[in-house]
Amino acid sequence: MTTAQMPAILIVDDTPENLDVLKAALKRDYKVLIANSGARALQIASHDPPPDLILLDIMMPVMDGYAVMRALQANEVTRGIPVIFVTALTDTVDEVNGLALGAVDYITKPFSVPIVLARVRTHLALRRAQAEIAERNARLLEERELIEEVILLMRDERNFDNRGMRYLMSSVDKTNGDVLLSAFTPDGRQWVLVGDIAGHGPAAALGIPLVSQIFYRQAGSGGVVGDLLGELNGAMFEKLPAVIYMPYALVEVSPDRQVLGIWNGGLPGCLLFAREKEMRQFAPTTFPLGLCANYRLDADDPCIRVDFPQDGRFWIFTDGLSELPGRTEQCMGCDGVVTRLSRMDKQEDLIKLWREFEAFYGSPQFPDDMTLVELTP
């Protein structure tokens, strides 16, 4: 191994004898740098490249080891260099102080050379491992960002038709695991699908392009909901990992917007408000998509059909909203969401409602994907 390839060890001590002993012990395997003062140590440590490890005495004039350690920690360039204190201070309180400042180890004088060498090898190995992990994490992050870009490009948002609806979505990651699709069939029916794919991030979002493609193709061909849900279930079950499934709610609005067909496959929030705040809540009547191989609907089962009065509003929300934790640890709960929606005026801005949820949680960065949809006649 050439000198340039050797790890660099900086020895900091104001006693020449200590410097000589440590240098003699280290020079065969390491590039040794010497500093006989705290100020000189900081100069050497700031060079490019910085040393791989520092052996630092504490009791030095003008600038002691504690002061050097604080200066190293305050500098972004030197903060990550592992420091081992090598000192005559043997009290436990001194060792605690040194480690509290950020040192990785503490060796007392008179020291054993084999012990020093063993500690140096250990901490250099840890630093190499940390660097490898950081490099792998950086590569994984780059790959994740690329996957997210691909998923976003594959989503079919051009066919999304938001007539007769308002909505808000919040994503934990760049790729939202919640699904919101809306389209009109050739005969004027509106289909709105809200799904909550298990998990979040790229794994959860992986199924969205598949779901979207099937949904808009079926809507464009004027299909029936039973066929749509059967195809969605089969595609998710066959093409996606078993851990990826989708609780959902699908609403079909009649061409005259006077009748709703409701299929609830596991979402907590399907609500109809009408006639001066009268409320009907529709519990799940079927299974999430992607859990089993066969999913066929007979006639309207398990569809629920209800009138959609002119003063009505239909709400759908995912469990990210109902399970939103408050600052006191108590979740919002379905009842809390329903209570707030019952007070909503038709002209009230949904953003105002979202701000209330942020205040309840204590941050605009929600812990789960959240979707809220309002349909009107």
Summary of the structure (lengths in Angstrom):
residues: 377
radius of gyration: 31.8
end to end distance: 77.6
largest distance: 95.1
contacts: 1183
relative contact order: 0.09
helix: 37%
strand: 22%
